């Protein structure tokens, strides 16, 4: 039985298969509409979510299956003190596969050690968000036709953003990928990630101003600068406008530089950008359903019936 706890749990060959399967699902949705008849997905969400939880549920429904679960710790027995280990033992009696989001790093890994069904990490603290990462890879592949030979800019909260950490770890497996990190000093990438990139010989650059590098990017991955991470509100107010993408800044980018964002958006992308053909974050949302459909099939072993 295979779990998905990190993007690195899949080899490059397995990632390629998953992306091809997601592409086929996108083009031939009717073919997959009854593959999961009689199957159940449990969504165990210990913290709030809109896109991830609903896209998992939409994915299973699109495959002909059913969903059950909870959308906050308060609505589960966790509020009574039940452990993750006991919860997954119980859920294993009800469902065939589960997606878990938890504020504590490593909680899905703990669940996988006690589970009798495949566990998908739907985000654990500031650690990993593999299904968002695979959605990002799928979107980049659809937009650019490749996952190698490109420069990716990641902007905003790079210290606590689990989507950033996951994407960097996934993209560094492809040749000739350069990372440009754009953030205030308070929200730079974690030291461990900087050391990994340095020790493994990957090319990266850290800057404070988006305008200085946006013209060099093939992909711009935006995240919000989180007010709650600053001890000084005046410092946050001083810095936050430096990391807002508007039409003026986007005009400096290449015609085929696409903008991604894991969402939710606060004010880091001006709404005037939404109509630009390079704004791909809502396509990203739709792509997340196809990717999660593919992952459900793979983890349940149901992909083998399709010649992809």
BAKE-304706 format. One record per residue (C-alpha): residue in three letters; x, y, z. Coordinates in nm, 4 decimals, padded with zeros to 6 digits. Layout:
+--------+----------+----------+----------+
! residu !        x !        y !        z !
+--------+----------+----------+----------+
!    ALA !        X !        Y !        Z !
...
+--------+----------+----------+----------+
END
This chain:
+--------+----------+----------+----------+
! residu !        x !        y !        z !
+--------+----------+----------+----------+
!    UNK !  00.0000 !  00.0000 !  00.0000 !
!    UNK !  00.1375 !  00.3399 ! -00.1010 !
!    UNK !  00.0832 !  00.6724 !  00.0759 !
!    UNK !  00.1507 !  01.0261 ! -00.0497 !
!    UNK !  00.3157 !  01.2316 !  00.2241 !
!    UNK !  00.5705 !  01.4281 !  00.0212 !
!    UNK !  00.6161 !  01.5073 ! -00.3493 !
!    UNK !  00.9371 !  01.3043 ! -00.3284 !
!    UNK !  00.7386 !  00.9892 ! -00.2453 !
!    UNK !  00.6859 !  00.9589 ! -00.6211 !
!    UNK !  00.9830 !  00.8921 ! -00.8459 !
!    UNK !  01.0219 !  01.1079 ! -01.1563 !
!    UNK !  00.8825 !  00.8179 ! -01.3584 !
!    UNK !  00.5788 !  00.7959 ! -01.1292 !
!    UNK !  00.5287 !  01.1728 ! -01.1470 !
!    UNK !  00.5401 !  01.1558 ! -01.5265 !
!    UNK !  00.2794 !  00.8786 ! -01.5264 !
!    UNK !  00.0572 !  01.0761 ! -01.2883 !
!    UNK !  00.0786 !  01.3896 ! -01.5043 !
!    UNK ! -00.0045 !  01.1929 ! -01.8199 !
!    UNK ! -00.3003 !  01.0348 ! -01.6424 !
!    UNK ! -00.4224 !  01.3789 ! -01.5286 !
!    UNK ! -00.3938 !  01.5042 ! -01.8870 !
!    UNK ! -00.5996 !  01.2111 ! -02.0133 !
!    UNK ! -00.8598 !  01.2700 ! -01.7422 !
!    UNK ! -00.8829 !  01.6370 ! -01.8419 !
!    UNK ! -00.9461 !  01.5411 ! -02.2056 !
!    UNK ! -01.1676 !  01.2356 ! -02.1478 !
!    UNK ! -01.3568 !  01.2897 ! -01.8238 !
!    UNK ! -01.6484 !  01.0643 ! -01.9173 !
!    UNK ! -01.4108 !  00.7674 ! -01.9482 !
!    UNK ! -01.3316 !  00.7943 ! -01.5774 !
!    UNK ! -01.6760 !  00.8786 ! -01.4432 !
!    UNK ! -01.7475 !  00.5365 ! -01.2882 !
!    UNK ! -01.3996 !  00.4049 ! -01.2027 !
!    UNK ! -01.4549 !  00.4565 ! -00.8294 !
!    UNK ! -01.8131 !  00.3312 ! -00.8077 !
!    UNK ! -01.8528 !  00.1909 ! -00.4563 !
!    UNK ! -01.5361 !  00.3598 ! -00.3236 !
!    UNK ! -01.5260 !  00.6184 ! -00.0437 !
!    UNK ! -01.2838 !  00.9034 !  00.0240 !
!    UNK ! -01.2542 !  01.0413 !  00.3784 !
!    UNK ! -01.1466 !  01.4062 !  00.4066 !
!    UNK ! -00.9943 !  01.4639 !  00.7503 !
!    UNK ! -00.9344 !  01.8366 !  00.7720 !
!    UNK ! -00.8137 !  01.9577 !  01.1108 !
!    UNK ! -00.7783 !  02.3143 !  00.9824 !
!    UNK ! -00.9774 !  02.5275 !  00.7362 !
!    UNK ! -00.9593 !  02.4750 !  00.3616 !
!    UNK ! -01.1617 !  02.5727 !  00.0570 !
!    UNK ! -00.9838 !  02.4566 ! -00.2594 !
!    UNK ! -00.8029 !  02.1503 ! -00.1300 !
!    UNK ! -01.0970 !  01.9928 !  00.0515 !
!    UNK ! -01.3546 !  02.0715 ! -00.2157 !
!    UNK ! -01.1251 !  01.9629 ! -00.4988 !
!    UNK ! -01.0665 !  01.6273 ! -00.3284 !
!    UNK ! -01.4397 !  01.5838 ! -00.2878 !
!    UNK ! -01.5065 !  01.6927 ! -00.6468 !
!    UNK ! -01.2361 !  01.4541 ! -00.7677 !
!    UNK ! -01.3913 !  01.1537 ! -00.5939 !
!    UNK ! -01.7429 !  01.2459 ! -00.7053 !
!    UNK ! -01.6203 !  01.2865 ! -01.0645 !
!    UNK ! -01.4805 !  00.9332 ! -01.0419 !
!    UNK ! -01.8170 !  00.7961 ! -00.9289 !
!    UNK ! -01.7205 !  00.7542 ! -00.5637 !
!    UNK ! -01.8524 !  00.9070 ! -00.2434 !
!    UNK ! -01.7027 !  01.1261 !  00.0277 !
!    UNK ! -01.7287 !  01.1560 !  00.4038 !
!    UNK ! -01.5290 !  01.3333 !  00.6701 !
!    UNK ! -01.4990 !  01.6548 !  00.8696 !
!    UNK ! -01.3856 !  02.0081 !  00.7874 !
!    UNK ! -01.2416 !  02.1170 !  01.1224 !
!    UNK ! -01.0953 !  01.9630 !  01.4350 !
!    UNK ! -01.3847 !  02.1077 !  01.6343 !
!    UNK ! -01.6305 !  01.8887 !  01.4451 !
!    UNK ! -01.4358 !  01.5686 !  01.5111 !
!    UNK ! -01.3399 !  01.3662 !  01.8164 !
!    UNK ! -01.0055 !  01.5467 !  01.8130 !
!    UNK ! -01.1893 !  01.8083 !  02.0199 !
!    UNK ! -01.2316 !  01.5373 !  02.2850 !
!    UNK ! -00.8651 !  01.4476 !  02.2767 !
!    UNK ! -00.8656 !  01.1584 !  02.0294 !
!    UNK ! -00.5235 !  01.0959 !  01.8770 !
!    UNK ! -00.4479 !  01.0969 !  01.5044 !
!    UNK ! -00.3535 !  00.7289 !  01.5356 !
!    UNK ! -00.6914 !  00.6342 !  01.6805 !
!    UNK ! -00.8816 !  00.8522 !  01.4328 !
!    UNK ! -00.7193 !  00.6871 !  01.1323 !
!    UNK ! -00.7805 !  00.3413 !  01.2773 !
!    UNK ! -01.1502 !  00.4275 !  01.2944 !
!    UNK ! -01.1635 !  00.5937 !  00.9518 !
!    UNK ! -00.9941 !  00.2870 !  00.7995 !
!    UNK ! -01.3136 !  00.0985 !  00.8853 !
!    UNK ! -01.5291 !  00.3398 !  00.6861 !
!    UNK ! -01.3335 !  00.4535 !  00.3798 !
!    UNK ! -01.1016 !  00.3227 !  00.1084 !
!    UNK ! -00.8639 !  00.6221 !  00.1019 !
!    UNK ! -00.8249 !  00.9445 !  00.3005 !
!    UNK ! -00.6894 !  01.2956 !  00.2600 !
!    UNK ! -00.5636 !  01.4618 !  00.5779 !
!    UNK ! -00.4810 !  01.8256 !  00.6502 !
!    UNK ! -00.3310 !  01.8991 !  00.9888 !
!    UNK ! -00.1598 !  02.2010 !  01.1490 !
!    UNK !  00.1154 !  01.9819 !  01.2988 !
!    UNK !  00.4032 !  01.8817 !  01.0757 !
!    UNK !  00.4281 !  01.5061 !  01.0438 !
!    UNK !  00.0689 !  01.4261 !  01.1453 !
!    UNK ! -00.0136 !  01.2535 !  00.8118 !
!    UNK !  00.3031 !  01.0453 !  00.8501 !
!    UNK !  00.1850 !  00.9320 !  01.1929 !
!    UNK ! -00.1526 !  00.8464 !  01.0424 !
!    UNK !  00.0106 !  00.6409 !  00.7671 !
!    UNK !  00.1825 !  00.4236 !  01.0286 !
!    UNK ! -00.1522 !  00.3142 !  01.1738 !
!    UNK ! -00.3742 !  00.3255 !  00.8650 !
!    UNK ! -00.5134 !  00.0337 !  00.6684 !
!    UNK ! -00.5966 !  00.2652 !  00.3751 !
!    UNK ! -00.3803 !  00.5009 !  00.1648 !
!    UNK ! -00.3186 !  00.8382 !  00.3320 !
!    UNK ! -00.2742 !  01.1557 !  00.1268 !
!    UNK ! -00.1094 !  01.4539 !  00.2938 !
!    UNK ! -00.3319 !  01.7522 !  00.2125 !
!    UNK ! -00.0984 !  01.9902 !  00.3969 !
!    UNK !  00.0822 !  01.9549 !  00.7295 !
!    UNK !  00.1851 !  02.2779 !  00.8997 !
!    UNK !  00.4634 !  02.4562 !  00.7135 !
!    UNK !  00.6056 !  02.1282 !  00.5889 !
!    UNK !  00.4543 !  01.9793 !  00.2735 !
!    UNK !  00.1574 !  02.0075 !  00.0408 !
!    UNK !  00.2240 !  01.7404 ! -00.2240 !
!    UNK ! -00.1080 !  01.7505 ! -00.4077 !
!    UNK ! -00.0757 !  02.1281 ! -00.4516 !
!    UNK !  00.2774 !  02.0725 ! -00.5780 !
!    UNK !  00.1620 !  01.8164 ! -00.8340 !
!    UNK ! -00.1113 !  02.0615 ! -00.9368 !
!    UNK !  00.1579 !  02.3253 ! -00.9822 !
!    UNK !  00.3697 !  02.0876 ! -01.1922 !
!    UNK !  00.0708 !  01.9947 ! -01.4060 !
!    UNK ! -00.0161 !  02.3626 ! -01.4604 !
!    UNK !  00.3409 !  02.4546 ! -01.5525 !
!    UNK !  00.3591 !  02.1595 ! -01.7924 !
!    UNK !  00.0307 !  02.2592 ! -01.9570 !
!    UNK !  00.1394 !  02.6222 ! -01.9923 !
!    UNK !  00.5055 !  02.5816 ! -02.0861 !
!    UNK !  00.5182 !  02.2295 ! -02.2304 !
!    UNK !  00.8128 !  02.1371 ! -02.0071 !
!    UNK !  00.9324 !  02.1190 ! -01.6479 !
!    UNK !  01.3024 !  02.1752 ! -01.7141 !
!    UNK !  01.5150 !  02.4616 ! -01.8476 !
!    UNK !  01.3342 !  02.7474 ! -01.6786 !
!    UNK !  01.3640 !  03.0213 ! -01.4187 !
!    UNK !  01.1006 !  03.0252 ! -01.1462 !
!    UNK !  01.0421 !  03.3227 ! -00.9205 !
!    UNK !  00.8778 !  03.2575 ! -00.5832 !
!    UNK !  00.7513 !  03.5695 ! -00.4105 !
!    UNK !  00.6051 !  03.6495 ! -00.0679 !
!    UNK !  00.6097 !  03.4276 !  00.2395 !
!    UNK !  00.8872 !  03.1833 !  00.1592 !
!    UNK !  00.9666 !  03.0974 !  00.5210 !
!    UNK !  00.6347 !  02.9472 !  00.6287 !
!    UNK !  00.4764 !  02.8691 !  00.2913 !
!    UNK !  00.4482 !  02.4906 !  00.2632 !
!    UNK !  00.3530 !  02.5162 ! -00.1036 !
!    UNK !  00.6827 !  02.6928 ! -00.1733 !
!    UNK !  00.8888 !  02.4319 !  00.0113 !
!    UNK !  00.7129 !  02.1467 ! -00.1681 !
!    UNK !  00.7468 !  02.3061 ! -00.5123 !
!    UNK !  01.1174 !  02.3784 ! -00.4716 !
!    UNK !  01.1856 !  02.0192 ! -00.3647 !
!    UNK !  00.9885 !  01.8866 ! -00.6619 !
!    UNK !  01.1287 !  02.1219 ! -00.9269 !
!    UNK !  01.4924 !  02.0802 ! -00.8291 !
!    UNK !  01.4746 !  01.7249 ! -00.9661 !
!    UNK !  01.4456 !  01.8636 ! -01.3203 !
!    UNK !  01.7551 !  01.9814 ! -01.5106 !
!    UNK !  01.8528 !  02.3455 ! -01.5516 !
!    UNK !  01.5916 !  02.4962 ! -01.3202 !
!    UNK !  01.6914 !  02.8214 ! -01.1504 !
!    UNK !  01.5082 !  02.9625 ! -00.8481 !
!    UNK !  01.4751 !  03.3317 ! -00.7689 !
!    UNK !  01.3371 !  03.3986 ! -00.4203 !
!    UNK !  01.1685 !  03.7357 ! -00.3655 !
!    UNK !  01.0779 !  03.8192 ! -00.0065 !
!    UNK !  01.1398 !  04.0500 !  00.2873 !
!    UNK !  01.4269 !  03.9427 !  00.5130 !
!    UNK !  01.1756 !  03.8287 !  00.7750 !
!    UNK !  01.0211 !  03.5752 !  00.5356 !
!    UNK !  01.3209 !  03.4349 !  00.3484 !
!    UNK !  01.3371 !  03.0653 !  00.2638 !
!    UNK !  01.4301 !  02.8494 !  00.5646 !
!    UNK !  01.7990 !  02.8004 !  00.6310 !
!    UNK !  01.7757 !  02.4237 !  00.5828 !
!    UNK !  01.6354 !  02.4687 !  00.2313 !
!    UNK !  01.9016 !  02.7244 !  00.1439 !
!    UNK !  02.1707 !  02.4841 !  00.2653 !
!    UNK !  02.0221 !  02.1935 !  00.0683 !
!    UNK !  02.0186 !  02.3953 ! -00.2526 !
!    UNK !  02.3749 !  02.5146 ! -00.1950 !
!    UNK !  02.5130 !  02.1732 ! -00.1021 !
!    UNK !  02.3405 !  02.0062 ! -00.3966 !
!    UNK !  02.4698 !  02.2655 ! -00.6425 !
!    UNK !  02.1401 !  02.4260 ! -00.7458 !
!    UNK !  02.1364 !  02.7793 ! -00.8792 !
!    UNK !  01.9294 !  03.0286 ! -00.6819 !
!    UNK !  01.9172 !  03.3982 ! -00.6049 !
!    UNK !  01.7546 !  03.5972 ! -00.3225 !
!    UNK !  01.6264 !  03.9511 ! -00.3835 !
!    UNK !  01.4034 !  04.2059 ! -00.2143 !
!    UNK !  01.2341 !  04.3696 ! -00.5147 !
!    UNK !  01.0153 !  04.1862 ! -00.7668 !
!    UNK !  01.0745 !  04.4531 ! -01.0321 !
!    UNK !  01.4461 !  04.3707 ! -01.0340 !
!    UNK !  01.3937 !  04.0137 ! -01.1590 !
!    UNK !  01.0450 !  03.9747 ! -01.3059 !
!    UNK !  01.1773 !  04.0237 ! -01.6605 !
!    UNK !  01.3925 !  03.7111 ! -01.6238 !
!    UNK !  01.1174 !  03.4725 ! -01.5137 !
!    UNK !  00.9356 !  03.1961 ! -01.6982 !
!    UNK !  00.7003 !  03.1340 ! -01.4030 !
!    UNK !  00.6106 !  03.3691 ! -01.1180 !
!    UNK !  00.4725 !  03.1893 ! -00.8127 !
!    UNK !  00.3049 !  03.4391 ! -00.5798 !
!    UNK !  00.2171 !  03.3865 ! -00.2126 !
!    UNK !  00.0765 !  03.6264 !  00.0404 !
!    UNK !  00.2936 !  03.8190 !  00.2853 !
!    UNK !  00.1364 !  03.7154 !  00.6133 !
!    UNK !  00.0695 !  03.9991 !  00.8538 !
!    UNK !  00.0576 !  03.7595 !  01.1474 !
!    UNK !  00.4253 !  03.6724 !  01.0981 !
!    UNK !  00.5426 !  04.0263 !  01.1796 !
!    UNK !  00.6063 !  04.1459 !  01.5334 !
!    UNK !  00.5940 !  04.5075 !  01.4216 !
!    UNK !  00.2838 !  04.6162 !  01.2269 !
!    UNK !  00.4612 !  04.9276 !  01.0966 !
!    UNK !  00.7249 !  04.7017 !  00.9409 !
!    UNK !  00.4560 !  04.4921 !  00.7743 !
!    UNK !  00.2848 !  04.8010 !  00.6343 !
!    UNK !  00.6192 !  04.9284 !  00.5061 !
!    UNK !  00.7014 !  04.6036 !  00.3283 !
!    UNK !  00.3738 !  04.4598 !  00.2050 !
!    UNK !  00.3263 !  04.6875 ! -00.0948 !
!    UNK !  00.6645 !  04.5803 ! -00.2295 !
!    UNK !  00.5166 !  04.2372 ! -00.2900 !
!    UNK !  00.1927 !  04.3247 ! -00.4658 !
!    UNK !  00.1757 !  04.2231 ! -00.8303 !
!    UNK ! -00.0078 !  04.4826 ! -01.0386 !
!    UNK ! -00.0317 !  04.5631 ! -01.4085 !
!    UNK !  00.2715 !  04.7917 ! -01.3955 !
!    UNK !  00.4980 !  04.5218 ! -01.2548 !
!    UNK !  00.3552 !  04.2521 ! -01.4814 !
!    UNK !  00.4241 !  04.4753 ! -01.7833 !
!    UNK !  00.7935 !  04.4159 ! -01.7110 !
!    UNK !  00.7532 !  04.0383 ! -01.7479 !
!    UNK !  00.7993 !  03.8305 ! -02.0621 !
!    UNK !  00.4887 !  03.7674 ! -02.2777 !
!    UNK !  00.4958 !  03.4002 ! -02.1783 !
!    UNK !  00.5720 !  03.4431 ! -01.8083 !
!    UNK !  00.2728 !  03.2883 ! -01.6321 !
!    UNK !  00.1549 !  03.3812 ! -01.2835 !
!    UNK !  00.0609 !  03.1065 ! -01.0387 !
!    UNK ! -00.0714 !  03.1304 ! -00.6834 !
!    UNK ! -00.1830 !  02.8496 ! -00.4487 !
!    UNK ! -00.4540 !  03.0803 ! -00.3101 !
!    UNK ! -00.6197 !  03.2194 ! -00.1049 !
!    UNK ! -00.5275 !  03.5632 ! -00.2306 !
!    UNK ! -00.5467 !  03.8656 ! -00.0027 !
!    UNK ! -00.3959 !  04.1687 ! -00.1770 !
!    UNK ! -00.0694 !  04.0333 ! -00.3192 !
!    UNK ! -00.2133 !  04.0122 ! -00.6715 !
!    UNK ! -00.4200 !  04.3080 ! -00.7807 !
!    UNK ! -00.7561 !  04.2111 ! -00.9311 !
!    UNK ! -00.6586 !  04.4067 ! -01.2425 !
!    UNK ! -00.4159 !  04.1254 ! -01.3212 !
!    UNK ! -00.6948 !  03.8649 ! -01.3375 !
!    UNK ! -00.7809 !  03.9485 ! -01.6969 !
!    UNK ! -00.4226 !  03.9215 ! -01.8183 !
!    UNK ! -00.3771 !  03.6010 ! -02.0261 !
!    UNK ! -00.0706 !  03.5220 ! -01.8162 !
!    UNK ! -00.2774 !  03.4967 ! -01.4964 !
!    UNK ! -00.3096 !  03.1195 ! -01.4484 !
!    UNK ! -00.4121 !  03.0808 ! -01.0829 !
!    UNK ! -00.7764 !  02.9997 ! -01.1512 !
!    UNK ! -00.6710 !  02.7474 ! -01.4172 !
!    UNK ! -00.4530 !  02.6068 ! -01.1411 !
!    UNK ! -00.7631 !  02.5538 ! -00.9270 !
!    UNK ! -00.9374 !  02.3554 ! -01.2018 !
!    UNK ! -00.6238 !  02.1549 ! -01.2697 !
!    UNK ! -00.6184 !  02.0502 ! -00.9052 !
!    UNK ! -00.9279 !  01.8385 ! -00.9604 !
!    UNK ! -00.7708 !  01.6428 ! -01.2484 !
!    UNK ! -00.4500 !  01.5867 ! -01.0527 !
!    UNK ! -00.6329 !  01.4647 ! -00.7434 !
!    UNK ! -00.8467 !  01.2339 ! -00.9583 !
!    UNK ! -00.5261 !  01.0848 ! -01.0978 !
!    UNK ! -00.3713 !  01.0469 ! -00.7519 !
!    UNK ! -00.6798 !  00.8739 ! -00.6111 !
!    UNK ! -00.6725 !  00.6252 ! -00.8981 !
!    UNK ! -00.3007 !  00.5574 ! -00.8580 !
!    UNK ! -00.3130 !  00.5088 ! -00.4811 !
!    UNK ! -00.6139 !  00.2787 ! -00.5133 !
!    UNK ! -00.4389 !  00.0843 ! -00.7917 !
!    UNK ! -00.7183 !  00.1628 ! -01.0371 !
!    UNK ! -00.4992 !  00.3380 ! -01.2935 !
!    UNK ! -00.3629 !  00.0097 ! -01.4267 !
!    UNK ! -00.6780 ! -00.0562 ! -01.6293 !
!    UNK ! -00.6025 !  00.2434 ! -01.8514 !
!    UNK ! -00.3371 !  00.2463 ! -02.1208 !
!    UNK ! -00.1785 !  00.5873 ! -02.0729 !
+--------+----------+----------+----------+
END
